[in-house]
Amino acid sequence: MTVVKDPISPDLAESLRGELLGPSDGGWDEARAVYNAMIDRQPRQIARCVDVADVMAAVNFARENGLLLSVRGGGHNAGGLGIADDALVIDLSAMRGVRVDPAAREVRVAGGSTWGDVDHATHAFGLATPSGIISTTGVGGLTLGGGIGHLARQFGLTIDNLLAVDMVLADGSFVTASEDENADLFWAVRGGGGNFGVVTSFLFRGNPVSEVVAGPTLWPLEATADVLRFYDEFIANAPEELNGFFAFLMVPPADPFPEELHMQKMCGVVWCYNGSPADADEALAPVRDFGPPSLYGPQPMPFPAIQSAFDGLYTPGLQWYWKADFVDELPEEAILGHVEHGAKLPTLHSTMHLYPIDGAVNRVGEDDTAFTYRNSRWAQVIVGVDPDPANRDTITEWTRDYWEALHPHSAGGAYVNFLMHDEGEDRVKATYGKNYDRLAKVKGRYDPDNLFRVNQNIAPA
Ligand SMILES: Cc1cc2nc3c(=O)[nH]c(=O)nc-3n(C[C@H](O)[C@H](O)[C@H](O)COP(=O)(O)OP(=O)(O)OC[C@H]3O[C@@H](n4cnc5c(N)ncnc54)[C@H](O)[C@@H]3O)c2cc1C
């Protein structure tokens, strides 16, 4: 653990309207905690900013004093990239708020909000912005990396619904970036992560989403190969209103799962249909006919219900290790690899997900935003999770073995938000592929000294 120097600086405290926390303050351990309990970092100070002026003051203070700077949005990054040892942390968790303009179908979101905040506010107007599958995830980190969730096939990635950002740059200045203003910066923040500055406010498009038909279908583990073959073909031809991500799971010992399935290792698909129950029924008919599944769970519900359906299982404070890839196709060898390693699922919370990134995601060009792998079919993530620190090595080894076996069948890079903190520069380069050099140039323009480097870092050109 790093020794903390100069824990409190009176100068910065005086320029902030929000709190400046140091190691001896009450609430310090909660403030420095990140979602993944494998990560334990001891920053120097935490500036809990309440407005843009606070963010400017903290950025200027870090730069002028040569301090390492980190930016914490929702704190969900599996590599804990919101917090760093010995860093001044800009904590955005007090900057939460959502304003919906129903006439313009636009949603203004403060930089430290969570997706639960957004879903709650937009649902009242029958609108939604595509995001991820856990409502406690931060809007900041998820959006800046791309954003893959239940509405991806119909409405694209989160960044495909981003209209503008307000940002504080490394020199402390404030800018707005959109297609019409600072377009190079707007291109880069749509996938390039927190490399370019602190986003204090996001402006999103809202899409017509209200009641959906959502839930899982589960099959016995022995059916995995057939389910994957069926899923591969089915999802390629399914209407875009229907999203479905493949998953291995150990069935939680709780409602709504029937007792006979509790703690069984199974495979399944989590569906979300944005439309009427009758249309969902028709779209899902081949799924019912195939198999049939041991559990057929899709049912009508408000969109925020599926958005938060897994929050209770994936609470903050679990041990968490994941590895990812983009996937273009599922050849037989890859299917056999999934069969082998899925059967070795080590704990109740561990899983493997294949998130479709086709449909609307594919209709945006590979260099229209910094998110390069537009032509892949899935973002795959292998996730070892358990509450017990004693199982840390078990879940890590399972994840690594599984990933090693499947990586040769992948497209090369991985979704940047599914990388750990220590995967190295080559992995970041593989993730951005042909967009990397352009990102490095934009980084060179807006952050030439790499002040924002606690992230999947893009070195300034
Ligand atoms: C349980 C779980 C489920 C997930 N599910 C999905 C999913 O379905 N789809 C998906 O796409 N991703 C998913 N993710 C990945 C998620 O997108 C990333 O972990 C993301 O980094 C989380 O963002 P955050 O703001 O909560 O994290 P933080 O740890 O706070 O930040 C992550 C990174 O983003 C930067 N950052 C955050 N906010 C800002 C800001 N306002 N301005 C500038 N930089 C900022 C930070 O500096 C840091 O580098 C999931 C993660 C978890 C743990």
The ligand as a Tripos MOL2 file, in Angstrom:
@<TRIPOS>MOLECULE
LIG
   53    58     1     0     0
SMALL
NO_CHARGES

@<TRIPOS>ATOM
      1 C1        -21.7230   -5.3730  -12.6970 C.3       1 LIG1
      2 C2        -21.2750   -4.6950  -13.9480 C.ar      1 LIG1
      3 C3        -22.0720   -4.7720  -15.0620 C.ar      1 LIG1
      4 C4        -21.7190   -4.1260  -16.2280 C.ar      1 LIG1
      5 N1        -22.5310   -4.2240  -17.3150 N.ar      1 LIG1
      6 C5        -22.2320   -3.5450  -18.4330 C.ar      1 LIG1
      7 C6        -23.1190   -3.5570  -19.5510 C.ar      1 LIG1
      8 O1        -24.1640   -4.2000  -19.5290 O.2       1 LIG1
      9 N2        -22.7830   -2.8390  -20.6410 N.ar      1 LIG1
     10 C7        -21.6440   -2.1030  -20.7020 C.ar      1 LIG1
     11 O2        -21.4210   -1.4420  -21.7140 O.2       1 LIG1
     12 N3        -20.7710   -2.0900  -19.6700 N.ar      1 LIG1
     13 C8        -21.0390   -2.7900  -18.5450 C.ar      1 LIG1
     14 N4        -20.1650   -2.7860  -17.5030 N.ar      1 LIG1
     15 C9        -18.8690   -2.1360  -17.6650 C.3       1 LIG1
     16 C10       -18.9480   -0.6730  -17.3520 C.3       1 LIG1
     17 O3        -19.3490    0.0170  -18.5160 O.3       1 LIG1
     18 C11       -17.5670   -0.1790  -16.9310 C.3       1 LIG1
     19 O4        -17.1910   -0.8750  -15.7690 O.3       1 LIG1
     20 C12       -17.5130    1.3250  -16.7240 C.3       1 LIG1
     21 O5        -16.1510    1.6940  -16.6310 O.3       1 LIG1
     22 C13       -18.2390    1.7720  -15.4760 C.3       1 LIG1
     23 O6        -18.3340    3.1630  -15.4150 O.3       1 LIG1
     24 P1        -18.3760    3.8980  -13.9990 P.3       1 LIG1
     25 O7        -18.5300    5.3530  -14.2590 O.co2     1 LIG1
     26 O8        -19.3610    3.2320  -13.1140 O.co2     1 LIG1
     27 O9        -16.9270    3.5360  -13.4310 O.3       1 LIG1
     28 P2        -15.7200    4.3250  -12.7880 P.3       1 LIG1
     29 O10       -14.9040    3.2560  -12.1480 O.co2     1 LIG1
     30 O11       -16.1640    5.4420  -11.9360 O.co2     1 LIG1
     31 O12       -14.9690    4.9380  -14.0340 O.3       1 LIG1
     32 C14       -14.4830    4.1310  -15.0770 C.3       1 LIG1
     33 C15       -13.5690    4.9350  -15.9930 C.3       1 LIG1
     34 O13       -14.3210    5.9700  -16.6280 O.3       1 LIG1
     35 C16       -13.8000    7.2590  -16.2810 C.3       1 LIG1
     36 N5        -14.9390    8.1530  -16.0250 N.ar      1 LIG1
     37 C17       -16.0740    7.8510  -15.3480 C.ar      1 LIG1
     38 N6        -16.9090    8.9160  -15.3690 N.ar      1 LIG1
     39 C18       -16.2800    9.8930  -16.0650 C.ar      1 LIG1
     40 C19       -16.6330   11.2130  -16.4430 C.ar      1 LIG1
     41 N7        -17.8170   11.7420  -16.1140 N.pl3     1 LIG1
     42 N8        -15.7320   11.9310  -17.1610 N.ar      1 LIG1
     43 C20       -14.5440   11.3980  -17.5300 C.ar      1 LIG1
     44 N9        -14.1600   10.1500  -17.1960 N.ar      1 LIG1
     45 C21       -15.0240    9.4090  -16.4830 C.ar      1 LIG1
     46 C22       -12.9540    7.0080  -15.0540 C.3       1 LIG1
     47 O14       -11.9230    7.9290  -14.9280 O.3       1 LIG1
     48 C23       -12.4410    5.6170  -15.2710 C.3       1 LIG1
     49 O15       -11.2920    5.6280  -16.0870 O.3       1 LIG1
     50 C24       -20.5080   -3.3920  -16.2990 C.ar      1 LIG1
     51 C25       -19.6880   -3.3450  -15.1640 C.ar      1 LIG1
     52 C26       -20.0550   -4.0000  -14.0060 C.ar      1 LIG1
     53 C27       -19.1420   -3.9620  -12.8320 C.3       1 LIG1
@<TRIPOS>BOND
     1     1     2 1
     2     2     3 ar
     3     2    52 ar
     4     3     4 ar
     5     4     5 ar
     6     4    50 ar
     7     5     6 ar
     8     6     7 ar
     9     6    13 1
    10     7     8 2
    11     7     9 ar
    12     9    10 ar
    13    10    11 2
    14    10    12 ar
    15    12    13 ar
    16    13    14 ar
    17    14    15 1
    18    14    50 ar
    19    15    16 1
    20    16    17 1
    21    16    18 1
    22    18    19 1
    23    18    20 1
    24    20    21 1
    25    20    22 1
    26    22    23 1
    27    23    24 1
    28    24    25 2
    29    24    26 1
    30    24    27 1
    31    27    28 1
    32    28    29 2
    33    28    30 1
    34    28    31 1
    35    31    32 1
    36    32    33 1
    37    33    34 1
    38    33    48 1
    39    34    35 1
    40    35    36 1
    41    35    46 1
    42    36    37 ar
    43    36    45 ar
    44    37    38 ar
    45    38    39 ar
    46    39    40 ar
    47    39    45 ar
    48    40    41 1
    49    40    42 ar
    50    42    43 ar
    51    43    44 ar
    52    44    45 ar
    53    46    47 1
    54    46    48 1
    55    48    49 1
    56    50    51 ar
    57    51    52 ar
    58    52    53 1
@<TRIPOS>SUBSTRUCTURE
     1 LIG1         1 GROUP 0 **** ****
